[in-house]
Amino acid sequence: MSRFQPTPQQLAQYRTDGFFVAPALFDADEVALLRTIARADHQAAAAASRSDGEGGAIRLHVENELHDDIYSAIVRSRRIVDSMELLLEEEVYHYHHKMILKEPFVGGAWAWHQDYGYWYHNGCLAPRMASCMIAIDRATKENGCLQVVRGTHHLGRIDHGKVGEQTGIADAERLQAILDRMELVHCELEPGAGIFFHSNLLHRSDQNKSPDPRWAFICCYNAKSNDPYKESRHPRYRPLEKWDDERVREIGQRHPAIATL
């Protein structure tokens, strides 16, 4: 399998738009492994639940540490880490990773926000941070796919306040002005597709009103030079060991949910 590398056009889109989509970041076998393992690990397990201020709640599981599992193999994979270092133009480290579990009919929304709107308070002085979201299930408008506003990473950090149990955009007037002037994009993705996005890109997702699940795995990175000046809920800089992409399949096949098939 050839290693993914962003094209010059994708790198240019990231600089201009604040995001780009990699349509087949993980192949069908890899995403099938991830889906089976994620369902086995998280379907019955307790996950945090946050009300969305719209009558629903979203379930998620956040991890700060890396282990010998498929999730950490993805976080460490060269296809993602090397791409992040191109985007942030320096060495990066693992900030955290999380599983978003949007169940059929009941999966909640995420209010409009910038990730750096949260991470600013963790002692990160600059938005030299980015994430890669991988679609585990097909993401559509109906099941609450990611929505972004193209180019909003150029606007700088916007003040954030509480919406339900989430931190959303506090300045509704400013948000409406942005939506009136800038392009909203629904990021519908096939399983295995990834979207790389800047920490100041405005994004949200709607509730899942469909009969289909919309699970996603998000890997978050910080630039080495942006090491937080204080302790917080997420890690400070530690060197990130990169793993060959093949480790995703190798480690995934050892999981009990796969080994017993």
C-alpha positions as CSV (number, residue, x, y, z in Angstrom):
1,M,0.0,0.0,0.0
2,S,1.4,3.4,-1.0
3,R,1.6,5.9,1.8
4,F,-0.8,8.9,1.6
5,Q,0.8,12.3,1.1
6,P,-1.1,15.5,0.7
7,T,-0.9,16.9,-2.9
8,P,0.2,20.4,-3.5
9,Q,-3.5,21.2,-4.2
10,Q,-4.6,19.8,-0.8
11,L,-1.8,21.8,1.0
12,A,-2.9,24.9,-0.8
13,Q,-6.6,24.2,0.1
14,Y,-5.6,23.8,3.8
15,R,-3.9,27.2,3.7
16,T,-6.8,28.9,1.9
17,D,-9.9,27.1,3.2
18,G,-8.6,25.7,6.5
19,F,-9.3,22.1,5.6
20,F,-9.1,19.4,3.0
21,V,-10.6,15.9,2.5
22,A,-8.5,12.8,1.8
23,P,-11.1,10.5,0.2
24,A,-9.5,7.1,0.9
25,L,-7.1,7.8,3.8
26,F,-7.8,4.3,5.1
27,D,-8.8,1.4,2.9
28,A,-11.9,-0.8,3.2
29,D,-10.1,-3.5,5.2
30,E,-8.6,-1.0,7.7
31,V,-11.8,0.9,8.3
32,A,-13.7,-2.4,8.7
33,L,-11.2,-3.4,11.4
34,L,-11.6,0.0,13.1
35,R,-15.4,-0.2,12.9
36,T,-15.6,-3.7,14.4
37,I,-13.2,-2.9,17.2
38,A,-14.8,0.4,18.0
39,R,-18.2,-1.1,18.2
40,A,-16.9,-3.9,20.5
41,D,-15.0,-1.5,22.7
42,H,-17.5,1.3,23.0
43,Q,-21.0,0.1,22.2
44,A,-21.7,-1.2,25.7
45,A,-19.0,0.8,27.5
46,A,-19.7,3.9,29.4
47,A,-18.9,7.1,27.4
48,A,-19.2,10.7,28.4
49,S,-22.5,12.4,27.3
50,R,-22.9,16.1,26.8
51,S,-26.2,17.8,26.2
52,D,-26.2,19.8,23.0
53,G,-28.6,22.6,24.0
54,E,-31.0,21.4,21.2
55,G,-32.7,18.6,23.2
56,G,-30.2,15.9,22.4
57,A,-26.9,14.7,23.8
58,I,-23.7,13.5,22.1
59,R,-21.6,10.6,23.4
60,L,-17.8,10.6,23.1
61,H,-14.7,8.9,24.6
62,V,-11.5,11.0,24.9
63,E,-8.0,9.5,25.4
64,N,-4.8,11.4,26.3
65,E,-2.5,8.4,26.4
66,L,-1.3,6.1,23.6
67,H,-1.4,2.3,23.9
68,D,-0.7,-0.8,21.9
69,D,-4.1,-0.7,20.1
70,I,-5.6,0.3,16.7
71,Y,-6.5,3.8,17.9
72,S,-2.9,4.5,18.8
73,A,-1.6,2.9,15.6
74,I,-3.8,5.4,13.7
75,V,-2.7,8.3,15.8
76,R,1.0,7.4,15.2
77,S,0.6,6.4,11.5
78,R,2.9,8.2,9.1
79,R,0.1,9.0,6.7
80,I,-1.4,11.3,9.4
81,V,1.6,12.4,11.4
82,D,3.8,13.3,8.3
83,S,0.8,15.2,6.8
84,M,0.3,17.1,10.1
85,E,4.0,18.1,10.0
86,L,3.6,19.4,6.5
87,L,0.5,21.4,7.6
88,L,2.0,22.8,10.8
89,E,5.5,23.1,9.3
90,E,7.3,21.5,12.2
91,E,7.4,18.5,14.5
92,V,4.0,17.6,16.1
93,Y,2.9,15.6,19.1
94,H,-0.2,13.8,20.1
95,Y,-2.6,16.2,21.9
96,H,-5.4,13.7,22.4
97,H,-7.8,11.5,20.4
98,K,-11.5,10.8,20.7
99,M,-14.3,8.7,19.4
100,I,-17.6,10.4,18.5
101,L,-20.6,8.1,18.8
102,K,-23.6,9.4,17.0
103,E,-26.3,6.8,17.3
104,P,-29.3,6.4,15.0
105,F,-32.1,8.9,15.8
106,V,-30.6,10.0,19.2
107,G,-27.1,11.2,18.4
108,G,-26.7,14.8,19.5
109,A,-25.4,17.9,17.8
110,W,-22.1,19.8,18.3
111,A,-22.6,23.5,18.5
112,W,-20.6,25.9,16.3
113,H,-17.1,26.2,17.7
114,Q,-13.4,26.4,17.0
115,D,-11.2,23.8,18.6
116,Y,-8.7,26.5,19.6
117,G,-11.6,28.2,21.4
118,Y,-11.2,25.4,23.9
119,W,-7.5,24.8,23.7
120,Y,-6.6,28.4,24.2
121,H,-7.5,27.9,27.9
122,N,-5.2,24.9,28.1
123,G,-2.2,27.2,27.8
124,C,-1.6,26.9,24.1
125,L,-0.4,30.3,23.0
126,A,-1.0,29.9,19.3
127,P,-3.5,28.0,17.1
128,R,-0.6,25.9,15.7
129,M,-2.8,22.8,16.1
130,A,-4.9,20.7,13.8
131,S,-7.0,17.6,13.7
132,C,-7.8,14.7,11.4
133,M,-11.3,13.2,11.5
134,I,-11.7,9.7,10.1
135,A,-15.2,8.5,9.0
136,I,-16.0,5.1,10.5
137,D,-19.5,5.1,9.1
138,R,-20.8,6.9,6.0
139,A,-21.3,10.6,7.0
140,T,-24.3,12.4,5.5
141,K,-26.4,15.4,6.1
142,E,-29.1,13.2,7.5
143,N,-26.9,11.5,10.1
144,G,-25.1,14.7,11.2
145,C,-22.0,15.0,9.2
146,L,-19.3,17.6,9.9
147,Q,-20.1,21.1,8.7
148,V,-17.4,23.7,8.3
149,V,-17.3,27.4,7.2
150,R,-14.7,27.7,4.5
151,G,-11.8,30.1,5.3
152,T,-12.9,30.9,8.9
153,H,-9.4,30.0,10.3
154,H,-8.3,33.4,8.9
155,L,-10.7,35.2,11.3
156,G,-8.7,34.4,14.5
157,R,-10.1,33.1,17.7
158,I,-13.7,33.9,18.5
159,D,-15.0,34.2,22.0
160,H,-16.7,31.0,23.2
161,G,-19.4,30.4,25.9
162,K,-21.5,27.5,27.1
163,V,-24.3,25.9,25.0
164,G,-25.9,23.0,26.9
165,E,-22.9,21.2,28.3
166,Q,-20.7,22.1,25.4
167,T,-18.6,25.2,24.7
168,G,-20.2,26.9,21.7
169,I,-19.9,30.3,20.0
170,A,-21.1,32.9,22.6
171,D,-21.4,35.9,20.1
172,A,-24.4,34.9,18.1
173,E,-24.4,38.2,16.2
174,R,-20.8,37.6,15.0
175,L,-21.6,34.0,14.1
176,Q,-24.6,35.0,12.0
177,A,-22.5,37.7,10.2
178,I,-20.0,34.9,9.4
179,L,-22.6,32.6,8.1
180,D,-24.1,35.4,6.0
181,R,-20.8,36.1,4.3
182,M,-18.9,32.9,4.1
183,E,-19.5,29.5,2.6
184,L,-21.0,26.6,4.6
185,V,-19.8,23.2,3.5
186,H,-21.3,19.9,4.5
187,C,-18.5,17.3,4.6
188,E,-20.2,14.1,3.5
189,L,-17.7,11.3,3.7
190,E,-17.4,7.6,2.8
191,P,-16.0,5.3,5.4
192,G,-12.2,5.6,5.6
193,A,-12.2,9.1,4.3
194,G,-10.3,11.7,6.4
195,I,-10.7,15.4,6.8
196,F,-7.7,17.5,8.0
197,F,-8.7,20.8,9.6
198,H,-7.2,23.8,11.3
199,S,-7.9,24.5,15.0
200,N,-9.5,27.9,14.2
201,L,-11.8,26.5,11.5
202,L,-15.5,27.0,12.6
203,H,-17.3,23.7,12.5
204,R,-20.4,22.0,13.9
205,S,-22.6,18.9,13.3
206,D,-26.3,18.4,13.5
207,Q,-28.2,15.7,15.4
208,N,-28.5,12.3,13.8
209,K,-32.1,12.1,12.6
210,S,-31.5,9.0,10.5
211,P,-31.5,5.2,11.1
212,D,-27.8,5.1,10.4
213,P,-25.0,5.5,13.0
214,R,-22.3,8.2,12.4
215,W,-19.2,7.3,14.3
216,A,-16.0,9.1,13.8
217,F,-12.4,9.0,15.1
218,I,-10.5,12.2,15.6
219,C,-6.8,12.6,16.1
220,C,-5.6,16.0,17.5
221,Y,-2.1,17.3,17.3
222,N,-0.1,20.3,18.6
223,A,3.1,21.8,17.2
224,K,6.2,21.2,19.4
225,S,6.9,24.9,19.6
226,N,3.4,25.4,20.9
227,D,4.0,23.4,24.0
228,P,1.5,24.7,26.6
229,Y,2.9,27.0,29.3
230,K,0.8,25.3,32.0
231,E,-0.7,21.9,32.9
232,S,-4.2,21.2,31.7
233,R,-6.5,18.3,30.9
234,H,-4.4,17.4,27.8
235,P,-0.7,16.5,27.5
236,R,2.2,18.8,27.2
237,Y,4.9,18.0,24.6
238,R,6.3,14.5,24.4
239,P,8.1,13.1,21.3
240,L,5.7,11.1,19.2
241,E,7.1,7.9,17.8
242,K,5.8,7.4,14.2
243,W,4.7,3.9,13.1
244,D,4.5,2.5,9.6
245,D,1.0,2.5,8.2
246,E,0.9,-1.3,8.1
247,R,0.8,-1.4,11.9
248,V,-2.9,-0.4,11.8
249,R,-3.8,-3.7,10.2
250,E,-1.3,-5.7,12.2
251,I,-2.4,-4.4,15.6
252,G,-6.1,-4.4,14.7
253,Q,-6.1,-8.1,13.8
254,R,-4.9,-9.0,17.3
255,H,-8.0,-7.5,19.0
256,P,-10.3,-10.2,20.5
257,A,-13.3,-9.0,18.5
258,I,-11.3,-9.8,15.3
259,A,-9.2,-12.8,16.5
260,T,-12.4,-14.8,17.3
261,L,-14.1,-14.2,13.9
